[in-house]
Amino acid sequence: MPIYEYQCNKCGEEFEELVFGKKAVDCPKCSSADVRKKMSTFGMSGVEKPHAGSASGCSSCSKGTCSSCH
Ligand SMILES: [Zn+2]
């Protein structure tokens, strides 16, 4: 299902909206139709994955601080 993320240009409210066809979307908070579509959140969960230190760690640790890391 097409779920889009919107942000209201008027009050800054962020909300998600299921969009079927060309339904007009308005802000649930202030009812303004002056909203802009953000990127779809489909397939994306969470915000940023924390880097587990895989770039700096060695095969025996993940922090890059053991004796074999350098
Ligand atoms: Zn609003």
N, CA, C, O and the ligand as a Tripos MOL2 file, in Angstrom:
@<TRIPOS>MOLECULE
protein
  281   279    71     0     0
PROTEIN
NO_CHARGES

@<TRIPOS>ATOM
      1 N           0.8420   -1.2010    0.0000 N.3       1 MET1
      2 CA          0.0000    0.0000    0.0000 C.3       1 MET1
      3 C           0.8790    1.2530    0.0000 C.2       1 MET1
      4 O           1.9230    1.2980    0.6500 O.2       1 MET1
      5 N           0.4430    2.2340   -0.7210 N.am      2 PRO2
      6 CA          1.2540    3.4560   -0.8120 C.3       2 PRO2
      7 C           1.1290    4.3380    0.4290 C.2       2 PRO2
      8 O           0.1410    5.0470    0.6190 O.2       2 PRO2
      9 N           2.1290    4.2720    1.2360 N.am      3 ILE3
     10 CA          2.1340    5.1320    2.4150 C.3       3 ILE3
     11 C           3.1580    6.2300    2.1880 C.2       3 ILE3
     12 O           4.3340    5.9560    1.9490 O.2       3 ILE3
     13 N           2.7120    7.4510    2.2640 N.am      4 TYR4
     14 CA          3.6210    8.5670    2.0570 C.3       4 TYR4
     15 C           3.7500    9.3840    3.3330 C.2       4 TYR4
     16 O           2.8400    9.4650    4.1570 O.2       4 TYR4
     17 N           4.9030    9.9700    3.4500 N.am      5 GLU5
     18 CA          5.1530   10.8020    4.6140 C.3       5 GLU5
     19 C           5.0620   12.2620    4.1870 C.2       5 GLU5
     20 O           5.6640   12.6760    3.1970 O.2       5 GLU5
     21 N           4.3140   13.0130    4.9410 N.am      6 TYR6
     22 CA          4.1100   14.4090    4.6030 C.3       6 TYR6
     23 C           4.5790   15.3040    5.7390 C.2       6 TYR6
     24 O           4.6620   14.8970    6.8980 O.2       6 TYR6
     25 N           4.8730   16.5070    5.3680 N.am      7 GLN7
     26 CA          5.1390   17.5090    6.3910 C.3       7 GLN7
     27 C           4.3510   18.7510    6.0410 C.2       7 GLN7
     28 O           4.3470   19.2100    4.8990 O.2       7 GLN7
     29 N           3.6850   19.2830    7.0480 N.am      8 CYS8
     30 CA          2.8860   20.4760    6.8510 C.3       8 CYS8
     31 C           3.8030   21.6980    6.7490 C.2       8 CYS8
     32 O           4.6840   21.8970    7.5860 O.2       8 CYS8
     33 N           3.5860   22.5020    5.7240 N.am      9 ASN9
     34 CA          4.3870   23.7120    5.5770 C.3       9 ASN9
     35 C           3.9240   24.8170    6.5230 C.2       9 ASN9
     36 O           4.6140   25.8170    6.7210 O.2       9 ASN9
     37 N           2.7900   24.6240    7.0760 N.am     10 LYS10
     38 CA          2.2210   25.6780    7.9160 C.3      10 LYS10
     39 C           2.6330   25.5230    9.3790 C.2      10 LYS10
     40 O           3.1300   26.4600   10.0040 O.2      10 LYS10
     41 N           2.4160   24.3210    9.9090 N.am     11 CYS11
     42 CA          2.7140   24.1260   11.3280 C.3      11 CYS11
     43 C           3.8760   23.1660   11.5520 C.2      11 CYS11
     44 O           4.3240   22.9800   12.6830 O.2      11 CYS11
     45 N           4.3610   22.5580   10.4740 N.am     12 GLY12
     46 CA          5.5100   21.6810   10.6050 C.3      12 GLY12
     47 C           5.1760   20.2740   11.0630 C.2      12 GLY12
     48 O           6.0720   19.4670   11.3130 O.2      12 GLY12
     49 N           3.9150   19.9840   11.1700 N.am     13 GLU13
     50 CA          3.5050   18.6500   11.6050 C.3      13 GLU13
     51 C           3.9190   17.5970   10.5860 C.2      13 GLU13
     52 O           3.7210   17.7680    9.3830 O.2      13 GLU13
     53 N           4.4900   16.5180   11.0760 N.am     14 GLU14
     54 CA          4.8330   15.4210   10.1880 C.3      14 GLU14
     55 C           3.8450   14.3000   10.3900 C.2      14 GLU14
     56 O           3.5080   13.9540   11.5220 O.2      14 GLU14
     57 N           3.3840   13.7370    9.3060 N.am     15 PHE15
     58 CA          2.4010   12.6680    9.4170 C.3      15 PHE15
     59 C           2.5000   11.7570    8.2180 C.2      15 PHE15
     60 O           3.0500   12.1120    7.1750 O.2      15 PHE15
     61 N           1.9490   10.5690    8.3980 N.am     16 GLU16
     62 CA          1.9290    9.6140    7.3020 C.3      16 GLU16
     63 C           0.5130    9.4820    6.8000 C.2      16 GLU16
     64 O          -0.4500    9.5710    7.5630 O.2      16 GLU16
     65 N           0.4040    9.2700    5.5160 N.am     17 GLU17
     66 CA         -0.9300    9.2130    4.9310 C.3      17 GLU17
     67 C          -0.9830    8.0930    3.9090 C.2      17 GLU17
     68 O          -0.1140    7.9630    3.0460 O.2      17 GLU17
     69 N          -2.0130    7.3020    4.0300 N.am     18 LEU18
     70 CA         -2.2670    6.3170    2.9900 C.3      18 LEU18
     71 C          -2.9290    7.0300    1.8310 C.2      18 LEU18
     72 O          -3.9500    7.6950    2.0080 O.2      18 LEU18
     73 N          -2.3630    6.8990    0.6580 N.am     19 VAL19
     74 CA         -2.8860    7.6420   -0.4820 C.3      19 VAL19
     75 C          -3.4380    6.6940   -1.5250 C.2      19 VAL19
     76 O          -2.7180    5.8600   -2.0740 O.2      19 VAL19
     77 N          -4.6830    6.8290   -1.7820 N.am     20 PHE20
     78 CA         -5.3050    6.0660   -2.8540 C.3      20 PHE20
     79 C          -5.6820    7.0360   -3.9630 C.2      20 PHE20
     80 O          -6.4890    7.9420   -3.7570 O.2      20 PHE20
     81 N          -5.1060    6.8460   -5.1130 N.am     21 GLY21
     82 CA         -5.4110    7.7380   -6.2150 C.3      21 GLY21
     83 C          -4.9060    9.1400   -5.9310 C.2      21 GLY21
     84 O          -3.8080    9.3280   -5.4070 O.2      21 GLY21
     85 N          -5.7010   10.0930   -6.2760 N.am     22 LYS22
     86 CA         -5.2670   11.4770   -6.1150 C.3      22 LYS22
     87 C          -6.0690   12.1800   -5.0230 C.2      22 LYS22
     88 O          -6.6060   13.2730   -5.2010 O.2      22 LYS22
     89 N          -6.1180   11.5160   -3.9250 N.am     23 LYS23
     90 CA         -6.8210   12.1230   -2.8050 C.3      23 LYS23
     91 C          -6.0460   13.3330   -2.2890 C.2      23 LYS23
     92 O          -4.8190   13.3040   -2.1970 O.2      23 LYS23
     93 N          -6.7510   14.3590   -1.9650 N.am     24 ALA24
     94 CA         -6.1020   15.5400   -1.4020 C.3      24 ALA24
     95 C          -5.6900   15.2510    0.0310 C.2      24 ALA24
     96 O          -6.4460   14.6830    0.8200 O.2      24 ALA24
     97 N          -4.5000   15.6470    0.3330 N.am     25 VAL25
     98 CA         -3.9780   15.4140    1.6730 C.3      25 VAL25
     99 C          -3.9130   16.7330    2.4200 C.2      25 VAL25
    100 O          -3.4080   17.7330    1.9100 O.2      25 VAL25
    101 N          -4.4240   16.7160    3.6180 N.am     26 ASP26
    102 CA         -4.2650   17.9160    4.4280 C.3      26 ASP26
    103 C          -3.7860   17.5510    5.8190 C.2      26 ASP26
    104 O          -3.8870   16.4050    6.2550 O.2      26 ASP26
    105 N          -3.2730   18.5340    6.4880 N.am     27 CYS27
    106 CA         -2.6590   18.3360    7.7840 C.3      27 CYS27
    107 C          -3.6880   17.9230    8.8300 C.2      27 CYS27
    108 O          -4.7370   18.5570    8.9500 O.2      27 CYS27
    109 N          -3.3990   16.8660    9.5890 N.am     28 PRO28
    110 CA         -4.3370   16.4240   10.6200 C.3      28 PRO28
    111 C          -4.3700   17.3640   11.8190 C.2      28 PRO28
    112 O          -5.2670   17.2880   12.6590 O.2      28 PRO28
    113 N          -3.4070   18.2250   11.8830 N.am     29 LYS29
    114 CA         -3.3040   19.0940   13.0500 C.3      29 LYS29
    115 C          -3.9760   20.4490   12.8180 C.2      29 LYS29
    116 O          -4.7580   20.9280   13.6380 O.2      29 LYS29
    117 N          -3.6460   21.0440   11.6750 N.am     30 CYS30
    118 CA         -4.1950   22.3800   11.4270 C.3      30 CYS30
    119 C          -5.0790   22.4200   10.1920 C.2      30 CYS30
    120 O          -5.5880   23.4750    9.8140 O.2      30 CYS30
    121 N          -5.2590   21.2530    9.5610 N.am     31 SER31
    122 CA         -6.1300   21.1200    8.3920 C.3      31 SER31
    123 C          -5.6690   21.9190    7.1790 C.2      31 SER31
    124 O          -6.4370   22.1380    6.2420 O.2      31 SER31
    125 N          -4.4300   22.3450    7.2030 N.am     32 SER32
    126 CA         -3.9110   23.0590    6.0490 C.3      32 SER32
    127 C          -3.6300   22.0910    4.9040 C.2      32 SER32
    128 O          -3.1550   20.9770    5.1230 O.2      32 SER32
    129 N          -3.9210   22.5190    3.7070 N.am     33 ALA33
    130 CA         -3.6210   21.6950    2.5410 C.3      33 ALA33
    131 C          -2.2210   21.9780    2.0110 C.2      33 ALA33
    132 O          -1.7880   21.3960    1.0160 O.2      33 ALA33
    133 N          -1.5360   22.8640    2.6780 N.am     34 ASP34
    134 CA         -0.1950   23.2330    2.2430 C.3      34 ASP34
    135 C           0.8200   22.2660    2.8460 C.2      34 ASP34
    136 O           1.5610   22.5940    3.7720 O.2      34 ASP34
    137 N           0.8200   21.0690    2.2820 N.am     35 VAL35
    138 CA          1.7150   20.0390    2.7820 C.3      35 VAL35
    139 C           2.6220   19.5860    1.6500 C.2      35 VAL35
    140 O           2.2840   19.7050    0.4720 O.2      35 VAL35
    141 N           3.7560   19.0760    2.0260 N.am     36 ARG36
    142 CA          4.6470   18.5560    0.9930 C.3      36 ARG36
    143 C           4.9740   17.1050    1.2920 C.2      36 ARG36
    144 O           5.0800   16.6860    2.4440 O.2      36 ARG36
    145 N           5.1280   16.3680    0.2270 N.am     37 LYS37
    146 CA          5.3870   14.9460    0.3690 C.3      37 LYS37
    147 C           6.8720   14.7130    0.5950 C.2      37 LYS37
    148 O           7.7280   15.2590   -0.1010 O.2      37 LYS37
    149 N           7.1360   13.9070    1.5630 N.am     38 LYS38
    150 CA          8.5240   13.5340    1.7980 C.3      38 LYS38
    151 C           8.7800   12.1820    1.1500 C.2      38 LYS38
    152 O           7.9110   11.6230    0.4820 O.2      38 LYS38
    153 N           9.9410   11.6870    1.3500 N.am     39 MET39
    154 CA         10.2540   10.3900    0.7640 C.3      39 MET39
    155 C           9.4050    9.3060    1.4000 C.2      39 MET39
    156 O           9.0890    9.3630    2.5890 O.2      39 MET39
    157 N           9.0450    8.3330    0.6090 N.am     40 SER40
    158 CA          8.2650    7.2250    1.1140 C.3      40 SER40
    159 C           9.0550    6.4470    2.1510 C.2      40 SER40
    160 O          10.2590    6.2320    2.0130 O.2      40 SER40
    161 N           8.3570    6.0370    3.1800 N.am     41 THR41
    162 CA          9.0330    5.2720    4.2190 C.3      41 THR41
    163 C           8.9490    3.7790    3.9410 C.2      41 THR41
    164 O           9.3650    2.9550    4.7550 O.2      41 THR41
    165 N           8.4090    3.4520    2.7880 N.am     42 PHE42
    166 CA          8.2480    2.0470    2.4640 C.3      42 PHE42
    167 C           9.6010    1.3540    2.4150 C.2      42 PHE42
    168 O          10.5110    1.8020    1.7170 O.2      42 PHE42
    169 N           9.7290    0.2740    3.1490 N.am     43 GLY43
    170 CA         10.9650   -0.4910    3.1150 C.3      43 GLY43
    171 C          12.0410    0.0520    4.0230 C.2      43 GLY43
    172 O          13.1110   -0.5430    4.1530 O.2      43 GLY43
    173 N          11.7660    1.1710    4.6500 N.am     44 MET44
    174 CA         12.7650    1.7160    5.5540 C.3      44 MET44
    175 C          12.2360    1.6860    6.9790 C.2      44 MET44
    176 O          11.1970    2.2720    7.2820 O.2      44 MET44
    177 N          12.9440    1.0130    7.8240 N.am     45 SER45
    178 CA         12.5390    0.9720    9.2250 C.3      45 SER45
    179 C          13.6500    1.5620   10.0730 C.2      45 SER45
    180 O          14.8290    1.2770    9.8640 O.2      45 SER45
    181 N          13.2660    2.3680   11.0090 N.am     46 GLY46
    182 CA         14.2820    3.0080   11.8180 C.3      46 GLY46
    183 C          14.8990    4.1740   11.0780 C.2      46 GLY46
    184 O          14.5280    4.4610    9.9400 O.2      46 GLY46
    185 N          15.8100    4.8260   11.6980 N.am     47 VAL47
    186 CA         16.3960    6.0100   11.1020 C.3      47 VAL47
    187 C          17.7810    5.6910   10.5480 C.2      47 VAL47
    188 O          17.9610    5.5490    9.3390 O.2      47 VAL47
    189 N          18.7310    5.5840   11.4270 N.am     48 GLU48
    190 CA         20.0770    5.2700   10.9820 C.3      48 GLU48
    191 C          20.5970    4.0650   11.7500 C.2      48 GLU48
    192 O          20.4230    3.9490   12.9630 O.2      48 GLU48
    193 N          21.2250    3.1940   11.0240 N.am     49 LYS49
    194 CA         21.8370    2.0720   11.7120 C.3      49 LYS49
    195 C          23.1780    2.5190   12.2930 C.2      49 LYS49
    196 O          24.0170    3.0780   11.5870 O.2      49 LYS49
    197 N          23.3610    2.2720   13.5470 N.am     50 PRO50
    198 CA         24.6380    2.6720   14.1490 C.3      50 PRO50
    199 C          25.7840    1.8550   13.5820 C.2      50 PRO50
    200 O          25.6700    0.6470   13.3750 O.2      50 PRO50
    201 N          26.8490    2.5160   13.3440 N.am     51 HIS51
    202 CA         28.0090    1.8140   12.8100 C.3      51 HIS51
    203 C          28.6410    0.9800   13.9190 C.2      51 HIS51
    204 O          29.0150    1.4950   14.9730 O.2      51 HIS51
    205 N          28.7460   -0.2810   13.6640 N.am     52 ALA52
    206 CA         29.2470   -1.1950   14.6880 C.3      52 ALA52
    207 C          30.7680   -1.2160   14.7260 C.2      52 ALA52
    208 O          31.3630   -2.0830   15.3660 O.2      52 ALA52
    209 N          31.3820   -0.2910   14.0620 N.am     53 GLY53
    210 CA         32.8350   -0.2510   14.0730 C.3      53 GLY53
    211 C          33.4600   -1.2760   13.1610 C.2      53 GLY53
    212 O          34.6160   -1.6590   13.3370 O.2      53 GLY53
    213 N          32.6820   -1.7240   12.1730 N.am     54 SER54
    214 CA         33.2080   -2.7640   11.2950 C.3      54 SER54
    215 C          34.3570   -2.2480   10.4300 C.2      54 SER54
    216 O          35.1650   -3.0280    9.9280 O.2      54 SER54
    217 N          34.4190   -0.9450   10.2630 N.am     55 ALA55
    218 CA         35.4740   -0.3960    9.4280 C.3      55 ALA55
    219 C          36.8070   -0.3360   10.1720 C.2      55 ALA55
    220 O          37.8780   -0.4410    9.5750 O.2      55 ALA55
    221 N          36.7120   -0.1630   11.4880 N.am     56 SER56
    222 CA         37.9440   -0.0100   12.2430 C.3      56 SER56
    223 C          38.2850   -1.2440   13.0630 C.2      56 SER56
    224 O          39.4130   -1.3800   13.5350 O.2      56 SER56
    225 N          37.3260   -2.1410   13.2390 N.am     57 GLY57
    226 CA         37.5830   -3.3150   14.0500 C.3      57 GLY57
    227 C          38.3170   -4.3830   13.2750 C.2      57 GLY57
    228 O          38.3340   -4.3670   12.0440 O.2      57 GLY57
    229 N          38.9180   -5.3050   13.9850 N.am     58 CYS58
    230 CA         39.5820   -6.4300   13.3420 C.3      58 CYS58
    231 C          38.7000   -7.6610   13.4440 C.2      58 CYS58
    232 O          37.5570   -7.5570   13.8900 O.2      58 CYS58
    233 N          39.1870   -8.8010   13.0500 N.am     59 SER59
    234 CA         38.3680  -10.0020   13.0290 C.3      59 SER59
    235 C          38.0650  -10.5470   14.4130 C.2      59 SER59
    236 O          37.1530  -11.3570   14.5780 O.2      59 SER59
    237 N          38.8210  -10.1080   15.4040 N.am     60 SER60
    238 CA         38.6190  -10.6500   16.7400 C.3      60 SER60
    239 C          37.8520   -9.7050   17.6510 C.2      60 SER60
    240 O          37.4920  -10.0810   18.7670 O.2      60 SER60
    241 N          37.5990   -8.4920   17.1960 N.am     61 CYS61
    242 CA         36.7870   -7.5950   18.0080 C.3      61 CYS61
    243 C          36.0190   -6.6660   17.0910 C.2      61 CYS61
    244 O          36.2390   -6.6700   15.8800 O.2      61 CYS61
    245 N          35.1320   -5.8820   17.6410 N.am     62 SER62
    246 CA         34.3460   -4.9800   16.8300 C.3      62 SER62
    247 C          34.5640   -3.5270   17.2120 C.2      62 SER62
    248 O          33.9080   -2.6350   16.6730 O.2      62 SER62
    249 N          35.4480   -3.2920   18.1080 N.am     63 LYS63
    250 CA         35.6360   -1.9330   18.5770 C.3      63 LYS63
    251 C          36.9080   -1.2680   18.0600 C.2      63 LYS63
    252 O          37.0620   -0.0500   18.1490 O.2      63 LYS63
    253 N          37.7970   -2.0600   17.5300 N.am     64 GLY64
    254 CA         39.0380   -1.4920   17.0260 C.3      64 GLY64
    255 C          40.0010   -1.0880   18.1120 C.2      64 GLY64
    256 O          40.8620   -0.2320   17.9050 O.2      64 GLY64
    257 N          39.8590   -1.7050   19.2770 N.am     65 THR65
    258 CA         40.7170   -1.3140   20.4020 C.3      65 THR65
    259 C          41.5790   -2.4430   20.9300 C.2      65 THR65
    260 O          42.3500   -2.2450   21.8690 O.2      65 THR65
    261 N          41.4640   -3.6120   20.3460 N.am     66 CYS66
    262 CA         42.2640   -4.7160   20.8710 C.3      66 CYS66
    263 C          43.6890   -4.6790   20.3140 C.2      66 CYS66
    264 O          44.0110   -3.8400   19.4710 O.2      66 CYS66
    265 N          44.5190   -5.5690   20.7770 N.am     67 SER67
    266 CA         45.9290   -5.5190   20.4200 C.3      67 SER67
    267 C          46.1770   -5.8840   18.9610 C.2      67 SER67
    268 O          47.2150   -5.5220   18.4070 O.2      67 SER67
    269 N          45.2630   -6.5780   18.3430 N.am     68 SER68
    270 CA         45.4700   -6.9910   16.9600 C.3      68 SER68
    271 C          44.8340   -6.0160   15.9580 C.2      68 SER68
    272 O          44.8470   -6.2590   14.7510 O.2      68 SER68
    273 N          44.2900   -4.9360   16.4630 N.am     69 CYS69
    274 CA         43.6160   -3.9960   15.5630 C.3      69 CYS69
    275 C          44.6090   -3.0900   14.8430 C.2      69 CYS69
    276 O          44.3120   -2.5660   13.7700 O.2      69 CYS69
    277 N          45.7540   -2.9120   15.4180 N.am     70 HIS70
    278 CA         46.6710   -1.9320   14.8300 C.3      70 HIS70
    279 C          47.9240   -2.5750   14.2720 C.2      70 HIS70
    280 O          48.7920   -1.8790   13.7450 O.2      70 HIS70
    281 ZN         -0.3400   21.7400    9.8790 Zn       71 ZN71
@<TRIPOS>BOND
     1     1     2 1
     2     2     3 1
     3     3     4 2
     4     3     5 am
     5     5     6 1
     6     6     7 1
     7     7     8 2
     8     7     9 am
     9     9    10 1
    10    10    11 1
    11    11    12 2
    12    11    13 am
    13    13    14 1
    14    14    15 1
    15    15    16 2
    16    15    17 am
    17    17    18 1
    18    18    19 1
    19    19    20 2
    20    19    21 am
    21    21    22 1
    22    22    23 1
    23    23    24 2
    24    23    25 am
    25    25    26 1
    26    26    27 1
    27    27    28 2
    28    27    29 am
    29    29    30 1
    30    30    31 1
    31    31    32 2
    32    31    33 am
    33    33    34 1
    34    34    35 1
    35    35    36 2
    36    35    37 am
    37    37    38 1
    38    38    39 1
    39    39    40 2
    40    39    41 am
    41    41    42 1
    42    42    43 1
    43    43    44 2
    44    43    45 am
    45    45    46 1
    46    46    47 1
    47    47    48 2
    48    47    49 am
    49    49    50 1
    50    50    51 1
    51    51    52 2
    52    51    53 am
    53    53    54 1
    54    54    55 1
    55    55    56 2
    56    55    57 am
    57    57    58 1
    58    58    59 1
    59    59    60 2
    60    59    61 am
    61    61    62 1
    62    62    63 1
    63    63    64 2
    64    63    65 am
    65    65    66 1
    66    66    67 1
    67    67    68 2
    68    67    69 am
    69    69    70 1
    70    70    71 1
    71    71    72 2
    72    71    73 am
    73    73    74 1
    74    74    75 1
    75    75    76 2
    76    75    77 am
    77    77    78 1
    78    78    79 1
    79    79    80 2
    80    79    81 am
    81    81    82 1
    82    82    83 1
    83    83    84 2
    84    83    85 am
    85    85    86 1
    86    86    87 1
    87    87    88 2
    88    87    89 am
    89    89    90 1
    90    90    91 1
    91    91    92 2
    92    91    93 am
    93    93    94 1
    94    94    95 1
    95    95    96 2
    96    95    97 am
    97    97    98 1
    98    98    99 1
    99    99   100 2
   100    99   101 am
   101   101   102 1
   102   102   103 1
   103   103   104 2
   104   103   105 am
   105   105   106 1
   106   106   107 1
   107   107   108 2
   108   107   109 am
   109   109   110 1
   110   110   111 1
   111   111   112 2
   112   111   113 am
   113   113   114 1
   114   114   115 1
   115   115   116 2
   116   115   117 am
   117   117   118 1
   118   118   119 1
   119   119   120 2
   120   119   121 am
   121   121   122 1
   122   122   123 1
   123   123   124 2
   124   123   125 am
   125   125   126 1
   126   126   127 1
   127   127   128 2
   128   127   129 am
   129   129   130 1
   130   130   131 1
   131   131   132 2
   132   131   133 am
   133   133   134 1
   134   134   135 1
   135   135   136 2
   136   135   137 am
   137   137   138 1
   138   138   139 1
   139   139   140 2
   140   139   141 am
   141   141   142 1
   142   142   143 1
   143   143   144 2
   144   143   145 am
   145   145   146 1
   146   146   147 1
   147   147   148 2
   148   147   149 am
   149   149   150 1
   150   150   151 1
   151   151   152 2
   152   151   153 am
   153   153   154 1
   154   154   155 1
   155   155   156 2
   156   155   157 am
   157   157   158 1
   158   158   159 1
   159   159   160 2
   160   159   161 am
   161   161   162 1
   162   162   163 1
   163   163   164 2
   164   163   165 am
   165   165   166 1
   166   166   167 1
   167   167   168 2
   168   167   169 am
   169   169   170 1
   170   170   171 1
   171   171   172 2
   172   171   173 am
   173   173   174 1
   174   174   175 1
   175   175   176 2
   176   175   177 am
   177   177   178 1
   178   178   179 1
   179   179   180 2
   180   179   181 am
   181   181   182 1
   182   182   183 1
   183   183   184 2
   184   183   185 am
   185   185   186 1
   186   186   187 1
   187   187   188 2
   188   187   189 am
   189   189   190 1
   190   190   191 1
   191   191   192 2
   192   191   193 am
   193   193   194 1
   194   194   195 1
   195   195   196 2
   196   195   197 am
   197   197   198 1
   198   198   199 1
   199   199   200 2
   200   199   201 am
   201   201   202 1
   202   202   203 1
   203   203   204 2
   204   203   205 am
   205   205   206 1
   206   206   207 1
   207   207   208 2
   208   207   209 am
   209   209   210 1
   210   210   211 1
   211   211   212 2
   212   211   213 am
   213   213   214 1
   214   214   215 1
   215   215   216 2
   216   215   217 am
   217   217   218 1
   218   218   219 1
   219   219   220 2
   220   219   221 am
   221   221   222 1
   222   222   223 1
   223   223   224 2
   224   223   225 am
   225   225   226 1
   226   226   227 1
   227   227   228 2
   228   227   229 am
   229   229   230 1
   230   230   231 1
   231   231   232 2
   232   231   233 am
   233   233   234 1
   234   234   235 1
   235   235   236 2
   236   235   237 am
   237   237   238 1
   238   238   239 1
   239   239   240 2
   240   239   241 am
   241   241   242 1
   242   242   243 1
   243   243   244 2
   244   243   245 am
   245   245   246 1
   246   246   247 1
   247   247   248 2
   248   247   249 am
   249   249   250 1
   250   250   251 1
   251   251   252 2
   252   251   253 am
   253   253   254 1
   254   254   255 1
   255   255   256 2
   256   255   257 am
   257   257   258 1
   258   258   259 1
   259   259   260 2
   260   259   261 am
   261   261   262 1
   262   262   263 1
   263   263   264 2
   264   263   265 am
   265   265   266 1
   266   266   267 1
   267   267   268 2
   268   267   269 am
   269   269   270 1
   270   270   271 1
   271   271   272 2
   272   271   273 am
   273   273   274 1
   274   274   275 1
   275   275   276 2
   276   275   277 am
   277   277   278 1
   278   278   279 1
   279   279   280 2
@<TRIPOS>SUBSTRUCTURE
     1 MET1         2 RESIDUE 1 A MET
     2 PRO2         6 RESIDUE 1 A PRO
     3 ILE3        10 RESIDUE 1 A ILE
     4 TYR4        14 RESIDUE 1 A TYR
     5 GLU5        18 RESIDUE 1 A GLU
     6 TYR6        22 RESIDUE 1 A TYR
     7 GLN7        26 RESIDUE 1 A GLN
     8 CYS8        30 RESIDUE 1 A CYS
     9 ASN9        34 RESIDUE 1 A ASN
    10 LYS10       38 RESIDUE 1 A LYS
    11 CYS11       42 RESIDUE 1 A CYS
    12 GLY12       46 RESIDUE 1 A GLY
    13 GLU13       50 RESIDUE 1 A GLU
    14 GLU14       54 RESIDUE 1 A GLU
    15 PHE15       58 RESIDUE 1 A PHE
    16 GLU16       62 RESIDUE 1 A GLU
    17 GLU17       66 RESIDUE 1 A GLU
    18 LEU18       70 RESIDUE 1 A LEU
    19 VAL19       74 RESIDUE 1 A VAL
    20 PHE20       78 RESIDUE 1 A PHE
    21 GLY21       82 RESIDUE 1 A GLY
    22 LYS22       86 RESIDUE 1 A LYS
    23 LYS23       90 RESIDUE 1 A LYS
    24 ALA24       94 RESIDUE 1 A ALA
    25 VAL25       98 RESIDUE 1 A VAL
    26 ASP26      102 RESIDUE 1 A ASP
    27 CYS27      106 RESIDUE 1 A CYS
    28 PRO28      110 RESIDUE 1 A PRO
    29 LYS29      114 RESIDUE 1 A LYS
    30 CYS30      118 RESIDUE 1 A CYS
    31 SER31      122 RESIDUE 1 A SER
    32 SER32      126 RESIDUE 1 A SER
    33 ALA33      130 RESIDUE 1 A ALA
    34 ASP34      134 RESIDUE 1 A ASP
    35 VAL35      138 RESIDUE 1 A VAL
    36 ARG36      142 RESIDUE 1 A ARG
    37 LYS37      146 RESIDUE 1 A LYS
    38 LYS38      150 RESIDUE 1 A LYS
    39 MET39      154 RESIDUE 1 A MET
    40 SER40      158 RESIDUE 1 A SER
    41 THR41      162 RESIDUE 1 A THR
    42 PHE42      166 RESIDUE 1 A PHE
    43 GLY43      170 RESIDUE 1 A GLY
    44 MET44      174 RESIDUE 1 A MET
    45 SER45      178 RESIDUE 1 A SER
    46 GLY46      182 RESIDUE 1 A GLY
    47 VAL47      186 RESIDUE 1 A VAL
    48 GLU48      190 RESIDUE 1 A GLU
    49 LYS49      194 RESIDUE 1 A LYS
    50 PRO50      198 RESIDUE 1 A PRO
    51 HIS51      202 RESIDUE 1 A HIS
    52 ALA52      206 RESIDUE 1 A ALA
    53 GLY53      210 RESIDUE 1 A GLY
    54 SER54      214 RESIDUE 1 A SER
    55 ALA55      218 RESIDUE 1 A ALA
    56 SER56      222 RESIDUE 1 A SER
    57 GLY57      226 RESIDUE 1 A GLY
    58 CYS58      230 RESIDUE 1 A CYS
    59 SER59      234 RESIDUE 1 A SER
    60 SER60      238 RESIDUE 1 A SER
    61 CYS61      242 RESIDUE 1 A CYS
    62 SER62      246 RESIDUE 1 A SER
    63 LYS63      250 RESIDUE 1 A LYS
    64 GLY64      254 RESIDUE 1 A GLY
    65 THR65      258 RESIDUE 1 A THR
    66 CYS66      262 RESIDUE 1 A CYS
    67 SER67      266 RESIDUE 1 A SER
    68 SER68      270 RESIDUE 1 A SER
    69 CYS69      274 RESIDUE 1 A CYS
    70 HIS70      278 RESIDUE 1 A HIS
    71 ZN71       281 GROUP 0 **** ****
